[in-house]
Amino acid sequence: MLWRYAGEPVPTAFLDAYGDAASVTSYAQQPMAWAVGAGLIQGITGDTLRPQGQASRVQVSTILQRFIETFN
C-alpha cells in the first residue's frame, strides 16, 4: 500500500541478504525491496523478514512512523 502511495518507486535494495526472501510472493518482491531500501522494514532479525507472518500493532506503527518521517 505504501509503495503504491509513494508512486511505485524503483527499489534501492535487494532481498538476497535475507534467508527467507524466497517466501516473498512475486507481486510483493518489488514493494518489499523498496520498503527495505527505504528503511521502513528492517527485518525480524538481521537475516529474516518473515514475509508470511503477521505484523504486530507495534511493527505496523513503526513502519508507518518511519514512512511519515521519511516521505513527509
C-alpha positions in Angstrom: 0.0 0.0 0.0 2.7 2.5 1.0 4.8 1.6 -2.1 1.8 2.5 -4.4 1.1 5.6 -2.3 4.7 6.7 -2.8 4.2 6.4 -6.6 5.7 2.9 -7.1 9.3 4.0 -6.8 12.2 1.8 -8.0 13.6 -0.3 -5.2 17.1 0.6 -4.0 17.8 -2.7 -2.2 17.9 -6.4 -2.8 16.3 -9.1 -0.6 19.1 -11.6 -1.1 20.6 -10.9 2.3 17.5 -12.4 4.0 17.3 -16.2 4.3 13.5 -16.1 3.8 13.5 -13.8 0.7 12.1 -16.7 -1.4 9.0 -16.6 0.8 8.1 -13.1 -0.5 5.4 -13.6 -3.1 6.1 -12.4 -6.6 3.8 -9.5 -6.6 5.3 -8.2 -3.3 9.0 -8.5 -4.2 9.4 -5.0 -5.6 7.4 -3.3 -2.9 9.2 -5.3 -0.2 12.6 -4.5 -1.7 11.6 -0.8 -1.8 10.5 -0.9 1.9 13.8 -2.5 3.0 15.8 0.0 0.9 13.9 3.0 2.3 14.4 1.8 5.8 10.8 1.2 6.5 11.3 -2.5 7.2 14.5 -3.8 8.8 13.5 -7.4 9.3 12.7 -9.5 12.3 16.3 -10.4 12.8 19.4 -9.5 10.8 18.7 -12.1 8.1 14.9 -12.8 8.3 11.9 -10.8 7.1 9.2 -13.3 7.9 7.1 -12.1 5.0 4.3 -14.7 5.5 3.9 -13.9 9.2 1.5 -11.4 10.8 2.8 -8.0 11.8 2.1 -6.8 15.3 0.5 -3.5 16.1 3.9 -2.2 17.2 5.5 -3.3 14.0 2.9 -1.6 11.8 3.0 1.6 13.8 6.8 1.6 13.4 6.6 1.2 9.7 4.0 4.0 9.4 6.1 6.3 11.6 9.2 5.7 9.5 7.2 6.3 6.3 5.8 9.6 7.6 9.3 10.7 8.9 10.9 9.8 5.6 8.4 10.9 3.0 6.6 13.8 4.6 
